[in-house]
Amino acid sequence: MSDQVVTRFAPSPTGFLHIGGARTALFNWLYARGRGGKFLLRIEDTDRERSTPQATAAILQGMEWLGLDHDGDVISQFEGADRHAEVANQLLAQGKAYKCFSTQEEISAFREQARAEGKSTLFRSPWRDADPSTYPDAPFAIRIKAPQEGRTVIQDQVQGDVSIRNDQLDDMILLRSDGTPVYMLAVVVDDHDMGVTHVIRGDDHLNNAARQMMIYEAMGWPVPVWAHIPLIHGPDGKKLSKRHGALGAQEYQAMGYPAAGMRNYLTRLGWSHGDDEFFTDEQALEWFDLDGIGKSPARFDLKKLENLCGQHIAVSDDAALRQELEVYLAAAGLTPLTQTQSSDLERAMYCLKDRARTFPELIEKAHFVLTGRPIVPDEKAAKALVNVSDGILEELTPQLQNVSWSRNTLEEALNAFAEAKGVKFGKLAGPMRAALAGRTVTPSVFDMMLVLGKEETLARLSDAAN
């Protein structure tokens, strides 16, 4: 096996990129990228009835949003069918597999009888050691010869050593009677041919590992390092499902969660590095190891996700944040920003990104710079304007005409004006927020004035006073 770490993500293109699948992809990406290895992508599209190009596109888009770049071309499992069949026939020629002529009806009848008698329904083919001279002229499947004594031990980096009695393993079908390979064969052949050194996947595949090891060992191939990670549960402790809310990665993008925050949260979901909660991509790449993955299912917590996303928004580069916000608008099907709005938004970003947990919250805080005159106040802001003392905004406007437009001078001028009117500044700030933004929850009055500039600020105050 190569010294270079090679991981893979192998989703089935039958729907969106599930949030659990996104975490699996992320773990594989972190493990490979953090070690200078390769991260490969394989689409397991052998189920031709359920696999769709749209689902494949959704998976690729979800991975692109999360920033999980892969090496080389996307590999189609279906296109490797001839290679999979070649391996099955090679095992047949070596006597490590055999032709099974048992029909589906015979197998079903055996299982029904076994259930009725309270016996094991594990099918033992009568053709395993049959003389070829007795073979009928009929369709046949190719089955692997499973070991019948002893135990198979899965040495798992997360679950520890998992031992399975070999008499509990059936002679797994490799090729169906119509000549098509089964998924279990295809996975092993693809992983071997792709040079995969570490298989990091959900623990719902743990039992598959024992059966897949039969193929590795029969072919004399090195067995990859196994790491089966617990599934994600909802807040109620049950397997994450639609009843818990959004499931697809793209749904979270359209809801306005930043990719860096989602990466941080998903990395922390089932993996830990001491007590660290917030960390950068660089830290995750440096710290991530299989030893830090827990054995118990992680619980998806929307509040923790929002908290981490808010922290990532707060420390983001202004230009990069503006670009990601524009991608969010497109993903959510919302109206794109004009060139002027985009420029103004980036200029205002310094006073917007603090305490915004999602992009919708950021856009709401940015309303003052994204909207234009005349400012239409919402219901709460309209009340703030109605309640202001008569003429206070009208008196304020000329006071600001000759003030130099800097934070210190604006603070001095407004505080002096409030004192002269016999009110606290907070009493003045409410109507000013309403006049400048048409909202009651905004960045500070001073930040809005600085971003809007003198001319626009005075015009908005004058509009409100009139």
C-alpha positions in Angstrom: 0.0 0.0 0.0 1.2 3.5 -0.9 2.8 5.6 1.8 0.7 8.5 0.6 -2.7 8.8 2.3 -5.6 8.4 -0.1 -9.2 8.9 1.0 -12.4 9.0 -0.9 -16.0 10.1 -0.7 -18.4 7.8 -2.5 -22.0 9.0 -2.4 -25.0 7.5 -4.3 -26.5 10.1 -6.7 -30.1 9.4 -5.6 -30.8 12.8 -3.9 -29.1 15.8 -2.3 -25.9 15.9 -0.3 -27.1 14.8 3.1 -25.6 16.7 6.0 -24.2 13.4 7.3 -22.6 12.7 4.0 -21.2 16.2 4.0 -19.5 15.5 7.3 -18.1 12.1 6.0 -16.7 14.0 3.0 -15.3 16.6 5.3 -13.6 14.1 7.5 -12.0 12.4 4.5 -10.9 15.7 3.0 -9.4 16.9 6.3 -7.5 13.6 6.9 -6.0 13.6 3.4 -5.3 17.3 3.0 -3.8 17.5 6.4 -1.2 14.9 5.5 -0.5 16.0 2.0 -2.5 13.1 0.6 -5.2 12.7 -2.1 -8.9 13.1 -1.6 -10.9 11.3 -4.4 -14.6 11.5 -5.4 -16.5 8.5 -6.7 -20.2 8.5 -7.6 -21.7 5.1 -6.8 -24.2 5.2 -9.6 -24.8 1.5 -10.1 -28.5 1.8 -9.2 -29.5 3.0 -12.6 -33.2 3.5 -11.7 -32.6 5.8 -8.8 -29.4 7.5 -10.0 -29.9 10.9 -11.7 -27.6 13.5 -13.2 -29.5 16.1 -11.2 -28.6 14.3 -7.9 -24.9 14.1 -9.0 -25.0 17.9 -9.8 -26.5 18.5 -6.4 -23.7 16.6 -4.6 -21.0 18.4 -6.6 -22.6 21.8 -5.8 -22.9 20.9 -2.1 -19.2 20.0 -2.0 -18.2 23.1 -3.9 -20.1 25.3 -1.4 -18.3 23.5 1.5 -14.9 24.0 -0.2 -14.2 20.3 -0.4 -12.1 20.1 -3.6 -11.1 16.6 -4.8 -8.2 15.3 -6.8 -8.5 14.1 -10.4 -11.8 13.4 -12.3 -15.0 12.3 -10.7 -15.1 8.5 -11.0 -18.3 6.7 -12.0 -18.8 3.3 -10.4 -21.2 2.1 -13.2 -18.5 2.7 -15.8 -16.2 0.2 -14.0 -18.7 -2.7 -14.4 -16.4 -4.7 -16.8 -13.5 -4.4 -14.4 -15.6 -5.5 -11.5 -16.8 -8.6 -13.5 -13.2 -9.3 -14.4 -12.2 -9.6 -10.7 -15.2 -11.9 -10.0 -14.2 -14.2 -12.9 -10.6 -14.1 -11.7 -11.7 -15.4 -8.3 -13.8 -18.0 -10.0 -10.8 -19.2 -12.1 -8.7 -19.4 -8.9 -11.3 -21.6 -7.1 -12.0 -18.8 -4.6 -15.5 -18.3 -5.9 -18.0 -20.7 -7.5 -21.0 -20.8 -9.8 -24.3 -21.0 -8.0 -27.3 -22.1 -10.0 -29.8 -21.7 -7.1 -32.8 -19.7 -8.2 -34.3 -16.8 -6.3 -37.4 -19.0 -5.7 -35.3 -21.7 -4.2 -33.5 -19.3 -1.9 -36.8 -17.7 -0.8 -38.3 -21.1 -0.1 -35.3 -22.1 1.9 -35.6 -19.0 4.1 -39.3 -19.4 4.6 -38.8 -22.9 5.8 -35.9 -21.9 8.0 -38.0 -19.2 9.6 -40.8 -21.6 10.2 -38.5 -24.0 11.9 -36.7 -21.3 13.9 -33.4 -21.9 12.2 -30.9 -19.5 10.7 -31.9 -18.0 7.4 -28.3 -17.8 6.3 -28.3 -19.4 2.8 -25.7 -22.1 2.2 -25.5 -22.9 -1.5 -25.5 -26.5 -2.5 -23.3 -25.6 -5.4 -20.2 -24.5 -3.3 -18.4 -27.8 -3.7 -20.4 -29.3 -6.6 -18.7 -31.2 -9.4 -18.7 -29.0 -12.6 -19.9 -32.1 -14.5 -23.2 -31.6 -12.6 -23.7 -28.0 -13.7 -27.0 -27.4 -15.5 -27.2 -25.4 -18.7 -28.8 -22.5 -16.8 -28.0 -18.9 -15.6 -25.8 -18.7 -12.6 -24.5 -16.2 -10.1 -20.8 -16.1 -8.9 -20.4 -16.4 -5.2 -17.3 -16.0 -3.1 -16.2 -18.8 -0.9 -16.5 -17.3 2.6 -14.3 -18.7 5.4 -16.5 -21.1 7.5 -14.4 -21.4 10.6 -12.7 -18.9 13.0 -13.4 -15.2 13.2 -12.9 -12.1 11.0 -11.5 -9.1 13.0 -12.2 -5.6 11.7 -9.4 -3.4 13.1 -11.3 -0.1 13.2 -9.7 3.2 14.2 -12.9 4.4 15.7 -14.8 1.4 16.9 -11.7 -0.6 18.0 -11.4 -4.3 17.1 -14.8 -5.8 16.0 -14.9 -9.6 15.8 -17.4 -11.5 13.7 -17.8 -15.3 13.6 -17.1 -16.6 10.1 -20.0 -19.0 10.3 -22.2 -15.9 10.3 -20.9 -14.8 6.9 -22.6 -16.1 3.8 -21.1 -16.8 0.4 -21.7 -13.4 -0.9 -22.8 -13.0 -4.5 -20.2 -11.2 -6.6 -21.9 -11.3 -10.0 -25.6 -11.7 -10.4 -27.0 -14.2 -12.9 -27.4 -11.4 -15.5 -23.7 -10.7 -15.3 -24.0 -7.4 -13.3 -21.6 -6.9 -10.4 -23.0 -6.3 -6.9 -22.2 -3.1 -4.9 -20.0 -4.9 -2.4 -17.7 -6.1 -5.1 -17.7 -2.8 -6.9 -16.7 -0.9 -3.8 -13.7 -3.1 -3.1 -12.4 -3.1 -6.6 -12.8 0.6 -7.0 -11.1 1.4 -3.7 -8.2 -0.9 -4.6 -7.8 0.4 -8.1 -8.0 4.0 -6.8 -5.3 3.3 -4.3 -7.5 4.2 -1.3 -5.5 3.7 1.9 -8.1 4.8 4.5 -11.9 4.1 4.3 -13.6 6.7 6.5 -17.4 6.2 6.4 -20.5 5.9 8.5 -20.8 3.1 11.0 -23.8 1.7 9.2 -21.2 0.2 6.8 -19.3 -1.5 9.7 -20.8 -5.0 9.0 -20.0 -4.5 5.3 -16.3 -4.4 6.2 -16.2 -8.0 7.2 -17.7 -9.1 3.9 -15.5 -6.8 1.9 -12.4 -8.1 3.6 -13.2 -11.5 2.1 -12.6 -10.0 -1.4 -9.4 -8.1 -0.4 -7.9 -11.3 1.1 -9.0 -13.6 -1.7 -7.4 -11.2 -4.2 -4.2 -10.8 -2.0 -4.8 -7.0 -1.8 -3.8 -4.9 1.2 -6.8 -4.1 3.4 -7.3 -0.4 3.9 -7.4 1.3 7.3 -11.0 1.3 8.5 -12.6 4.1 10.4 -16.4 3.8 10.8 -17.9 7.0 12.3 -21.1 7.2 14.3 -24.1 8.6 12.5 -25.6 12.1 13.3 -28.7 12.2 15.5 -31.2 14.9 16.0 -31.7 16.8 19.3 -34.1 14.0 20.4 -31.4 11.4 20.1 -33.0 9.7 17.1 -31.4 9.3 13.7 -31.3 12.7 11.8 -34.3 12.9 9.5 -36.6 15.4 7.8 -38.6 15.9 10.9 -35.6 17.6 12.5 -35.5 20.2 9.7 -33.2 20.7 6.8 -31.1 17.7 5.7 -29.2 18.8 2.6 -26.0 20.8 2.5 -27.5 23.1 -0.1 -30.5 23.8 2.1 -28.1 25.2 4.7 -26.4 27.3 2.1 -29.8 28.7 1.0 -30.6 29.4 4.6 -27.6 31.6 4.8 -25.0 29.8 6.9 -21.4 30.6 5.9 -19.4 27.7 4.6 -16.5 28.2 7.1 -18.9 28.1 10.0 -20.5 24.9 8.6 -17.1 23.3 8.2 -16.2 24.2 11.7 -19.5 22.8 13.1 -19.4 19.6 11.1 -15.8 18.9 12.0 -16.6 19.4 15.7 -19.7 17.2 15.3 -18.4 13.8 16.5 -14.7 14.9 16.7 -12.9 16.9 19.3 -9.5 18.5 20.0 -9.5 19.2 23.7 -12.1 21.8 24.5 -11.7 23.8 21.3 -15.0 24.8 19.7 -14.1 27.5 17.3 -11.2 26.9 15.0 -10.0 27.9 11.5 -9.6 25.6 8.5 -5.8 25.7 9.0 -6.2 24.5 12.6 -8.6 21.8 11.6 -6.2 20.5 9.0 -3.4 20.5 11.5 -5.3 18.9 14.3 -7.7 16.4 12.7 -7.0 12.8 13.4 -9.0 9.6 13.7 -8.2 9.3 17.4 -10.4 12.3 18.1 -13.6 10.8 16.7 -16.0 9.6 19.4 -17.8 6.3 19.4 -21.2 7.8 20.3 -23.6 9.4 17.8 -23.3 13.2 17.7 -26.4 15.4 18.1 -27.1 18.1 15.6 -27.6 21.4 17.5 -28.8 24.4 15.4 -27.9 26.9 18.2 -24.3 25.7 18.3 -24.2 25.9 14.5 -25.5 29.5 14.5 -23.1 30.5 17.3 -20.0 29.2 15.4 -21.3 30.7 12.1 -21.5 34.1 13.9 -18.0 33.8 15.1 -16.7 33.0 11.6 -18.7 35.9 10.1 -17.2 38.2 12.6 -13.6 37.4 11.7 -14.0 37.0 8.0 -12.3 39.3 5.4 -14.7 41.9 4.3 -14.3 41.4 0.5 -14.5 37.6 0.9 -17.6 37.9 3.0 -19.3 40.1 0.5 -18.5 37.6 -2.3 -19.9 34.7 -0.3 -23.0 36.7 0.6 -23.6 37.3 -3.2 -23.3 33.5 -3.8 -25.8 33.0 -1.0 -28.3 35.4 -2.7 -28.1 33.3 -5.9 -28.4 30.0 -4.0 -31.5 31.3 -2.2 -33.1 32.6 -5.4 -33.0 36.2 -4.1 -32.4 39.5 -6.0 -28.7 40.0 -6.7 -27.0 43.2 -5.6 -26.3 46.0 -7.9 -22.7 47.1 -8.4 -23.3 50.1 -6.2 -24.9 48.0 -3.5 -22.1 45.5 -3.6 -19.5 48.2 -3.2 -21.4 50.0 -0.4 -22.0 46.7 1.4 -18.3 45.9 1.5 -17.5 49.4 2.8 -20.0 48.9 5.5 -19.0 45.3 6.4 -16.9 46.4 9.3 -20.0 47.5 11.3 -22.3 44.7 10.1 -20.5 41.4 10.7 -20.3 41.7 14.5 -23.1 39.5 16.0 -24.7 38.5 12.7 -25.0 34.7 12.8 -26.4 34.2 9.3 -26.4 36.0 6.0 -30.1 37.0 6.4 -29.3 38.6 9.7 -26.3 40.4 8.0 -28.5 41.6 5.2 -31.1 42.9 7.7 -28.4 44.9 9.5 -27.2 46.2 6.1 -30.7 47.4 5.2 -29.6 51.1 5.7 -26.9 50.8 3.0 -28.8 48.6 0.6 -31.9 50.7 0.5 -32.3 54.2 -1.0 -34.4 57.3 -0.4 -37.2 57.7 0.4 -36.6 55.5 3.4 -39.8 53.5 4.2 -39.8 52.7 7.9 -41.1 49.4 9.2 -43.9 49.4 11.8 -41.5 49.7 14.8 -39.4 52.4 13.2 -42.5 54.4 12.3 -43.5 54.4 15.9 -40.1 55.6 16.9 -40.5 58.6 14.5 -44.0 59.4 15.8 -42.8 59.4 19.4 -39.9 61.8 18.8 -40.3 65.3 20.2 -41.7 67.8 17.6 -39.0 69.2 15.4 -36.0 67.4 17.1 -34.8 65.9 13.8 -35.5 69.2 11.9 -33.4 71.1 14.5 -30.6 68.4 14.3 -30.0 68.7 10.6 -28.5 72.3 10.5 -26.4 71.4 13.6 -24.6 68.8 11.5 -24.2 70.9 8.4 -20.8 72.3 9.5 -19.5 69.3 11.5 -16.4 67.5 10.1 -17.5 64.0 9.3 -15.4 61.9 11.7 -16.5 59.6 14.5 -15.2 61.8 17.3 -16.7 65.0 16.1 -20.1 63.3 15.3 -20.2 61.8 18.8 -19.4 65.2 20.4 -22.0 67.0 18.3 -24.8 64.6 18.9 -24.1 64.2 22.6 -24.0 68.0 22.9 -27.3 68.3 21.0 -29.0 65.7 23.2 -27.8 67.5 26.4 -29.0 70.8 25.1 -32.4 69.3 24.4 -32.4 67.8 28.0 -32.6 64.2 26.8 -30.2 61.2 27.0 -28.5 60.3 23.7 -30.5 57.0 23.7 -33.7 59.0 23.3 -32.2 60.6 20.2 -30.7 57.4 18.8 -34.0 55.6 18.3 -35.5 58.2 15.9 -32.2 58.5 14.1 -32.1 54.8 13.5 -35.6 55.0 12.1 -34.7 58.0 9.9 -31.4 56.6 8.5 -32.4 52.9 8.1 -36.2 52.6 8.5 -35.4 50.0 11.2 -35.0 49.9 15.0 -32.2 47.3 15.0 -29.2 48.6 13.1 -25.5 49.2 13.5 -24.6 52.2 15.7 -25.9 55.6 14.5 -22.3 56.8 14.1 -21.3 53.9 11.9 -24.4 54.5 9.7 -23.6 58.2 9.4 -20.0 57.5 8.5 -20.9 54.8 5.9 -23.7 56.9 4.3 -21.6 60.1 4.2 -22.6 63.6 5.1 -24.9 64.4 2.1 -27.0 61.2 2.3 -27.2 61.3 6.1 -28.5 64.9 6.1 -31.0 64.1 3.3 -32.4 61.2 5.2 -32.8 63.1 8.4 -34.4 66.0 6.5 -36.9 63.6 4.8 -37.9 62.1 8.2 -38.3 65.6 9.8 -40.6 66.6 7.0 
